[in-house]
Amino acid sequence: MDVRLKRRRAGRNRVVEGDSSADLAALVPDQMDRLKLGTLDGHLGYFLRRLQVSVFKDFIRTLAPMDVRPAQYSVLLLVEANPGRSQAAIGQALDIERARLARLLHGLEGRGWIERRAADGDGRLDLGWREEAHRPAVRSTLLAL
């Protein structure tokens, strides 16, 4: 088995018995070993994608204590700003496919954060905060981010 794979399985940045300094050096690439980006480094799209990844990682870390992902956060903000709107309207505004949105809403509803209410006689569902079950501190924290 590859030495690097063994080390990953043993745990990152942890020295495993029998390691030689040559093996450890292979795990931590030198600055000279980094790939050159060539002209990719000058592309705005590449820069924006890297920036998005960095922002999302920070956002996910910030919301980790509340176990909220960026898509869930976006849905919660739209439900707050548009009480009583249909889940189709929320999904369309965020460009979230129907099946994914249904799973996302089911999870938020299961946590007691939103509720789906029957619309007036047409069989559709409207969304809203579940006021009686929602802790104000959680709601204000989500909306303050």
Beta strands, then each sheet from edge to edge (+ up, - down):
strand 1: 114-118
strand 2: 125-129
sheet 1: 1+ 2-
end
